[in-house]
């Protein structure tokens, strides 16, 4: 009896422990999902991309041609802020950066491990929109990580790209919503854009 209870208790303990560890691994406390990150300047995507309608590519200039989307130099910020909000205290780090020619130390929000390779250019060229991975950026006062960035999260799209692909003309539309016929349209776009369902380890781990 003691042996049976011990075995059953041990199995239950391992199961509960595994479930608890899985819960921690999926929680925002660990993944930092939906948690706004503090920045040197409280840059609002909701204001700039949502309310003002500034195109993503105005700041992220290399997103169509490079693996890295690019962070805007201070000169890009000062194109507008040398004319408007010139004395706002919250923008002093921007003005100081411009005066001293020292880059602003932005905090990365969607940072992948060094052993993962991700290419922005190939995704946007195949009809994968910014908001598919980055979430509703036009509604974010401060940027936060919309997905877990786990491999399973990436594979969900790689296995069924028809659920996520959109017309190339809508890739940079922060207000885009999938239509009711998404799967039908998506299957056609997968053919038109020659999208491959790449799931080889070497696709991302190089």
N, C-alpha and C positions, 0 to 999 in steps of 0.2 A: 504493500500500500504506500509506504513512504517513497519507494522508488518511482511508482506511477505518479504520485503527486509532485515529486521533484521534477520529473521529466515534463509533465504537463505545465507546471509552474514556470519552468525554464523556457519552454516553447512560447508561452504567453508573454513572458518578460521580454524575450527577443522580439516578438511581434510588436508589442507596445513600444519598445525602444526604437525599432525600425520606423514605425509610423511617426513617432515623435521627431526623429531625425529628419524624415522626409518633410514633415510639416515645417520644421525650422528652415530647411534648405529652400522651400518654396515661399517662405514668408518675406515680406518687404524688409524685415530686419536684416535678412541675409542677402537678398537679391537687390535691395535698394530700389525695387520697382515702385513706381508712384510716389517716390520720396523726392521732393524738390531739393536741389543742391544749392548751397550758398555760393555766390559768385562775388568777385571783386566789385562788380557793377550789377545791380539787379535788372539785367536785360530781360524784357518781356517780349516773348514771341507773340503773345496774344495782341499786344499793341502794334508791333512792327509788321508781322506777317498777317495777322487777322484783321485788325482795324485799318491799318494803312495800306495793306495789300502789297507789301514789298515782296518781290519774288525771292524764293529761297536762294537762287543763283547769284543774287546781288551780293550776298555776304559769303556764301559757300561756293566760291568761284570755280573750284576744280572738281566739283561733284560729277560732271559729265565726262571728264577726261582722266580722272585719277582714282586710285583706290581710296584716297582720303578726301573727304568733302571740302576740307579747308576751313580755317578760321579767319575771319576778316581782320586785316591789319587796322590799326587805329585810324589811319587815313580814311578808311571807308566810313567809319563812324563819324569822323569829323567833316565829311562831305556835307552832312546835314547839321551836325551839332556845332559847327562853327557859325551857323546862322540862327539856329533855334535852340532854346534851353541853354544858352551860352553860360549862364551863371548858376545853373542847378547844382546844388551841393553833391547830389548822388553821382553826377558825371565828372567830378573832379579827378577821379582816377583815369578817366579817358583823356582829359586835358593834360594831366601830368604825363601820361604816356606819350602824348603827341609832342609835348615840350622836350622831354628827355630822350625820345626815340627808344624807349624801353617798352617791350611788349607787355600787355596785360596778361597776368597769369590766370587764365580761365580754368575752371575746374571741369575736367572731362565728365560727361554724364553717361555717355554710351561707350565705355571703354572695354574693349575685348582683351582677353589674355594674349600674351606675346605669341603663343603657339597657334593662334587662330588667324587665318588670312581672310579678309573681307574686302571686296572691291566694290566701291560705290558705283563706278561708271558702268559696269556690266549690268548691275541691277536696274538702274534708271533707264538704260538703253533697251532693256527688255520689258519695260512697262510696269516696273515695281515702284509704286509711289513712295514719297518721303513718309507720309503718314502711316503706311503699312507697317513700317518698322519703328518709327519714332512717335507714333501716336498722334493725337489731335493737337499738334503744335500751335495751331492758331487759337487754341483755347487755354494755353499755358501761360500764366503770369510769370512763373519761373519754370525753367525746363526741368523735366523729370524723366526717368527711364520708364518707358511704357511697357516694355517686355522684359522677360527674365534674362535674355541673352544666353540662355542655356542652349545646348546643341539640339535638344528636342524641340525647342521653340523655332529654331532655324529649319529643322527637318520637316516641320509641319507644312511649311511653305514649299520646300523643295519636293516633297512627295506629291503635293496637290497644288501646283502653281495656278491652275485654272480658278481657284477660289480667291486669288489675290491679285492677279494681273489686271491691269487697266489700260485703256488707250494711252498711247505715249503722250498725247496732247494733254492728258490729265495728271501726268506724273507729279508735277509741281503744284497742283491745285490742293491747298491745305483744307479745303471744304468738301473734297470729293467724297461721295457716298456710293458704295457698290449698288448697282441697279438690281431690281428683282430678278432679272435674267442673268445674273452674274456667272453662273456655271456655264450656261450656253454661250455667252459672250466670251468667257474666259477660255473655253476649249478652242474657240476659233482663233483667239489672240495667241494662244500657245502655238498653234500651227503657223499663223502669220508671222510671228516673231521668232519662230524656230527655237522655242524655249525647251531646254533639256532638263529632265528631272534628275539632276546630278546628286548622287548620294554617296559617291566614293569618298573615302577618308581623305585622299589626297586633294580633293576639291578645296577644302578649307584648312587642312593640316599639312603644311609644306615644310 
